[in-house]
Amino acid sequence: MGFTAVEKILARASGKPAVKAGDVVEPRVDLAMSHENAALVINQFKEIYEGTGLPAKPWDPSRIAIIFDHRVPAESAKTATNQKRVRAFVAEHGIAKFHDVRGDVGGICHQILPERGYVRPGMVVVGTDSHTTSHGALGAFAFGIGATEMASAWALGAALNIEVPATIRVAVSGSFQKHVGPKDLILHLIGVLTAQGANFRVLEFTGETIANLSTSGRLVLCNMSVEAGATAGIVPGDAETVRYLREEAGVTDPLDLVTSDADATYEKTIEVDVSKLEPLVACPHTVDNVKPVSAVAGKPVQQVVIGSCTNGRLDDLAEAAAIVRGKHVAAGTRMLVFPASGRIWAEALKLGYLSDFMAAGAVVMNAGCGPCLGVHEGALGDGETAISTTNRNFKGRMGNPGAEVYLSSPAVAAASALTGVITDPRKER
């Protein structure tokens, strides 16, 4: 009887010869990631040691990563003070995988971890952010946890009471049409599954299309797996994983690719032929409210957002820049662009993408989470509508419950910026 990649990862991390879906394990943690909410984790962590007489020291500072990304630069005195406390904790315990508000090494946690080579195939990665699922793109089992669970992981180096999730196999075939890509694939899948359809499951992406898909595209799929309720998304390690880690992340040490057995047990298999997909959008106010772009074309938008941990990588910016190059953002529409990391920002500058955006009338922002979560930059006004390449569109997500957010690929967003209405990029000239 065979095993899935996640079952193999959790068995090894738990010191067991084998585990199956439904078993409860306590795997060792290879990497524990937090962002600004590390301030809350620190509080919980110190409470664990109160009255014990033991020093509050993390089990292994080299396995802790902290990245400031949600509110950068700090938008309030409270945030600034919390960031100051986290910096002091980082210095006290020698946490080297710390990424402050900087133009050279800063950015969104879900981009920093891959591009710095912090995530490897076969790892168990936990993060105090629901989109920690992103890191399954590199063959790791990665999932989000709360601040209390993270404090426990800092103390013990393990995740407690983890039920081994069943796996849904997503077999992907075919070639994408022009202006159709990974964002459309994951929106299609979420529309099929619904927002709760993969609750407590793993989505394992496989097939010829995935084998040929870049790590950037795989990050999109795994990032938004949580929007179908999945505990994790994963692309088992393969040649592209090795290429990315060697060529782009600078990893030189041995890699241990963990793959599923041919006779592994899956809960079910969903087959998708991407050659049949067209540009899609998720309409307000749920991510599974997915429609073809043609169904909502013509809807006026006051704000267009391109970036985030979902679609703020170089290929996303390249596609959007190619669409707006030499043209202008429509009057009455704001276009905001925020690259996923400082490294991407610098590469986009070098390649001329940022100049293309600014010449078209867009505003290029610093690397970070930007308007996505609605607590910092780019809030919407009452009654306004945005189309965004981010990953959530529930009511109030961009800071205003009286506004609407549509989700799309960079191509749809860029084409919409030029017209001021939701636009099929295949029809934009």
GUBA-520272 format. One record per residue (C-alpha): residue in three letters; z, y, x. Coordinates in steps of 0.2 Angstrom, whole numbers, padded with zeros to 4 digits, always signed. Each point is the difference from the previous one (the first is absolute). Example, Ala and Ser with C-alpha at 12.3 -4.5 7.8 and 13.67 -1.06 7.14 Angstrom:
// residues 2
ala+0039-0022+0062;ser-0003+0017+0006;
//
This chain:
// residues 429
met+0000+0000+0000;gly-0005+0017+0007;phe+0008+0016+0001;thr-0005+0018-0003;ala+0001+0013+0014;val+0015+0008-0008;glu+0009-0016-0001;lys-0003-0004+0018;ile+0006+0017+0005;leu+0016-0001-0010;ala+0004-0018+0006;arg-0001+0005+0018;ala+0010+0016-0003;ser+0013-0009-0009;gly+0002-0014+0013;lys-0006-0014-0013;pro-0013-0013+0003;ala-0009+0005-0017;val+0003+0011-0015;lys-0009+0000-0017;ala-0001+0013-0014;gly+0016+0002-0009;asp+0011-0004+0015;val+0013+0013+0005;val+0000+0004+0018;glu+0008+0013+0012;pro-0014+0004+0013;arg+0003+0009+0016;val-0008+0017+0000;asp-0012+0004+0013;leu-0002+0019-0005;ala+0010+0011-0011;met-0008+0016-0005;ser+0006+0016-0009;his-0005+0018-0002;glu+0010+0015-0005;asn+0010-0012-0011;ala+0008-0006+0016;ala+0013+0013-0003;leu+0006-0010-0015;val-0001-0016+0009;ile+0011+0007+0014;asn+0013+0004-0013;gln-0001-0018-0007;phe+0000-0007+0017;lys+0016+0009+0006;glu+0009-0006-0016;ile-0003-0018+0005;tyr+0011+0003+0015;glu+0014+0011-0008;gly+0017-0008+0002;thr-0007-0014+0011;gly+0005+0008+0017;leu-0018-0005+0006;pro-0012+0012+0006;ala-0015+0004-0011;lys-0014-0005+0011;pro-0017-0006-0006;trp-0004-0018+0005;asp-0015+0004+0010;pro-0006+0018+0001;ser-0017-0005+0007;arg-0004-0008-0016;ile+0004+0015-0011;ala-0014+0013-0003;ile+0003+0017-0008;ile-0014+0012-0004;phe+0002+0017-0009;asp-0015+0001-0012;his+0005+0004-0018;arg+0006+0018+0002;val-0008+0006+0016;pro+0004+0014+0006;ala+0016+0000-0010;glu-0002+0009-0017;ser+0018+0004-0003;ala+0017+0002+0009;lys+0006-0017-0007;thr-0015-0009+0008;ala+0001+0009+0016;thr+0019-0004+0002;asn-0004-0018-0004;gln-0013-0001+0013;lys+0012+0008+0012;arg+0013-0014-0004;val-0014-0014+0003;arg-0005+0008+0016;ala+0018-0001+0006;phe+0002-0018-0005;val-0017-0004+0009;ala+0006+0008+0016;glu+0017-0008-0001;his-0007-0018-0002;gly-0015+0002+0011;ile-0013-0004-0014;ala-0016+0002+0009;lys-0012-0003-0015;phe+0004+0017-0007;his-0014+0012-0005;asp+0006+0017-0003;val-0010+0015-0008;arg-0013+0001+0014;gly-0019+0003+0001;asp-0002-0014+0014;val+0010-0015-0006;gly+0005+0005-0018;gly-0008-0006-0016;ile+0003-0012-0015;cys+0011-0015+0003;his-0014-0012-0006;gln-0012+0007+0012;ile+0011+0002+0015;leu+0007-0018+0000;pro-0018-0008+0001;glu-0008+0013+0012;arg+0015-0001+0012;gly-0001-0019+0000;tyr+0018-0002-0007;val-0006-0013-0013;arg-0007-0017+0005;pro-0006-0015-0009;gly+0014-0012-0006;met+0014+0013+0000;val+0012+0004-0014;val+0000+0018-0003;val+0011+0010-0012;gly-0001+0018-0004;thr+0009+0012-0012;asp-0016+0004-0008;ser-0009-0010-0013;his-0017+0002+0009;thr+0007-0010+0015;thr-0012-0013-0007;ser-0013+0009+0010;his+0005-0010+0015;gly-0006-0016-0007;ala-0017+0006+0006;leu+0005-0006+0017;gly+0005-0017-0005;ala+0019+0004-0002;phe+0011-0003-0015;ala+0005+0018-0004;phe+0010+0006-0015;gly+0010+0014-0006;ile+0019+0000-0002;gly+0014+0012-0005;ala+0011+0011+0011;thr+0015-0013-0002;glu-0011-0014+0004;met-0006+0009+0015;ala+0017+0004+0006;ser+0004-0018-0001;ala-0016-0004+0010;trp+0006+0013+0014;ala+0016-0009+0001;leu-0005-0018-0001;gly-0018+0000+0005;ala-0005-0011-0015;ala-0005+0003-0018;leu+0012-0008-0012;asn-0004-0011-0015;ile-0019+0001+0001;glu-0009-0012-0013;val-0016-0006+0008;pro-0013+0007-0012;ala-0015-0010-0007;thr-0017+0005+0006;ile-0015+0005-0010;arg-0016-0002+0010;val-0013+0013-0001;ala-0017-0006+0005;val-0012+0014+0004;ser-0019-0002+0002;gly-0015+0011+0001;ser-0004+0017+0008;phe+0005+0017-0006;gln-0013+0011-0008;lys-0001+0018+0008;his+0015+0010-0005;val+0010-0015-0006;gly+0013-0007+0012;pro+0018-0007+0002;lys+0008+0013-0012;asp-0012-0005-0014;leu+0004-0019+0004;ile+0019+0003-0002;leu-0002+0011-0015;his-0010-0014-0008;leu+0013-0013+0004;ile+0014+0010-0006;gly-0010+0003-0016;val-0002-0019-0002;leu+0018-0005+0004;thr+0008+0016-0008;ala+0015+0009+0008;gln+0011-0015-0003;gly-0012-0014+0003;ala+0005-0005+0017;asn+0019+0003-0001;phe+0010-0009+0013;arg-0016-0007+0007;val-0010+0002+0016;leu-0019+0005-0001;glu-0009-0009+0014;phe-0017+0007+0003;thr-0013-0012+0007;gly-0019-0004-0001;glu-0016+0006+0009;thr+0002+0019-0005;ile+0018+0000+0007;ala-0005-0008+0016;asn-0013+0014+0003;leu+0012+0014-0006;ser+0008+0012+0012;thr+0019+0001+0002;ser-0001+0017-0008;gly-0007-0007-0016;arg+0012-0015+0001;leu+0014+0013+0001;val-0006+0008-0017;leu+0000-0017-0008;cys+0018-0005+0006;asn+0006+0018-0003;met-0004-0001-0019;ser+0005-0018-0002;val+0017+0007-0006;glu-0008+0009-0014;ala-0004-0017-0008;gly+0019-0004+0002;ala-0003-0011+0016;thr+0014-0002+0012;ala-0013+0000+0014;gly-0018+0000+0004;ile-0007-0009+0015;val-0016-0004+0009;pro+0004-0014+0012;gly-0003+0004+0018;asp-0018-0002+0006;ala-0013+0006+0012;glu+0001+0018-0007;thr+0019+0000+0001;val-0002-0004+0019;arg-0013+0013+0002;tyr+0010+0014-0008;leu+0016-0004+0009;arg-0009-0001+0017;glu-0013+0014-0001;glu+0009+0013-0012;ala+0018-0004+0002;gly+0000-0004+0018;val+0010-0016-0002;thr-0002-0012+0016;asp+0013-0013-0003;pro-0004-0017-0008;leu-0003+0000-0019;asp+0005-0015-0012;leu-0012+0000-0014;val+0008-0009-0015;thr-0012-0006-0013;ser+0001-0010-0016;asp-0004-0018-0001;ala-0016-0006-0008;asp+0010-0010-0013;ala+0014+0014-0002;thr+0006+0001-0018;tyr-0004+0016-0009;glu+0006+0006-0017;lys-0018+0004-0004;thr-0016+0006+0007;ile-0009+0016-0005;glu-0018+0002+0005;val-0009+0017+0003;asp-0018+0003+0004;val+0000+0018+0007;ser-0018+0002-0002;lys+0002+0002-0018;leu+0013+0014+0001;glu-0003+0018-0003;pro+0010+0015+0004;leu+0017-0001-0010;val+0014+0012-0004;ala+0017-0003-0006;cys+0004+0012-0015;pro+0016+0008-0005;his+0014-0006+0000;thr-0001-0018+0007;val-0009-0007+0015;asp-0006-0015-0011;asn-0009+0012-0012;val-0016-0003+0010;lys-0017+0006-0006;pro-0018+0002+0007;val-0002+0017+0007;ser-0014+0002-0013;ala+0012-0001-0014;val+0010+0015+0006;ala-0014+0010+0009;gly+0000+0018-0005;lys+0019+0002-0001;pro+0005+0017+0008;val+0011-0001+0015;gln+0010+0014+0007;gln+0006-0009+0016;val-0008-0013+0011;val+0011-0010+0012;ile-0007-0010+0014;gly+0012-0009+0012;ser+0017-0010-0001;cys+0005-0017+0007;thr-0013-0007-0012;asn-0016+0010+0005;gly+0004+0012+0014;arg-0008-0010+0014;leu-0015+0005+0011;asp-0013-0010-0010;asp+0007+0008-0016;leu-0002+0017+0007;ala-0017-0003+0007;glu-0006-0006-0017;ala+0007+0016-0009;ala-0006+0011+0014;ala-0018-0006-0001;ile+0000+0004-0019;val+0006+0018+0002;arg-0009+0004+0016;gly-0010+0016-0002;lys+0006+0002-0018;his+0014+0009-0009;val+0015-0005-0011;ala-0003+0006-0017;ala+0008+0016-0006;gly+0016-0003-0009;thr+0004-0016+0010;arg+0011-0002+0014;met-0003-0014+0013;leu+0014-0006+0011;val-0002-0011+0015;phe+0014-0008+0009;pro-0004-0013+0014;ala+0012-0015+0001;ser+0006+0003+0018;gly-0001+0013+0014;arg-0011-0012+0009;ile-0013+0000-0014;trp+0002+0018-0002;ala-0005+0003+0018;glu-0015-0013-0001;ala-0006+0008-0016;leu+0000+0017+0008;lys-0009-0007+0015;leu-0013-0007-0011;gly-0003+0015-0010;tyr+0007-0006-0017;leu+0014+0013-0001;ser-0013+0014+0003;asp-0011-0008-0014;phe+0015+0001-0012;met+0005+0018+0005;ala-0018+0006-0001;ala-0002-0007-0017;gly+0016+0009-0006;ala+0013-0014+0002;val+0017+0002+0006;val+0005-0012+0015;met+0018-0003+0000;asn+0012-0008+0013;ala+0001-0019+0001;gly+0013-0007-0012;cys+0002-0005-0018;gly-0006+0017-0006;pro-0001+0002-0019;cys+0000-0019-0004;leu+0018-0001-0006;gly+0002+0018-0007;val+0015+0006+0010;his-0008+0010+0013;glu-0018+0007+0001;gly-0013+0002-0013;ala+0009-0001-0017;leu-0010+0001-0016;gly+0002+0013-0013;asp+0003-0003-0018;gly-0016-0007-0008;glu-0009-0002+0016;thr-0010-0016+0005;ala-0002-0007+0018;ile-0010-0014+0007;ser+0008-0008+0015;thr-0003-0014+0012;thr+0019-0004+0000;asn+0008-0015-0008;arg+0010+0005-0015;asn-0004+0011-0015;phe+0015-0002-0012;lys+0006+0015-0010;gly+0007+0013+0012;arg-0006-0009+0016;met-0007+0016+0007;gly+0015+0011-0005;asn-0004+0004-0018;pro+0002-0011-0015;gly-0012+0012-0009;ala-0014-0004+0011;glu-0012-0015+0002;val-0005-0010+0016;tyr-0015-0011+0001;leu-0001-0012+0015;ser-0017-0004+0009;ser-0008-0003+0016;pro-0004+0014+0013;ala-0018+0000-0005;val+0004+0003-0019;ala+0013+0013+0005;ala-0012+0009+0012;ala-0014+0000-0012;ser+0011+0007-0014;ala+0006+0014+0011;leu-0018+0007+0001;thr-0003+0000-0018;gly+0018+0004-0007;val-0001-0015-0011;ile+0002-0019+0002;thr-0017-0005+0008;asp-0008-0016+0004;pro-0004+0001+0019;arg-0016-0010-0002;lys-0007+0015-0011;glu+0006+0014+0012;arg-0014+0007+0011;
//
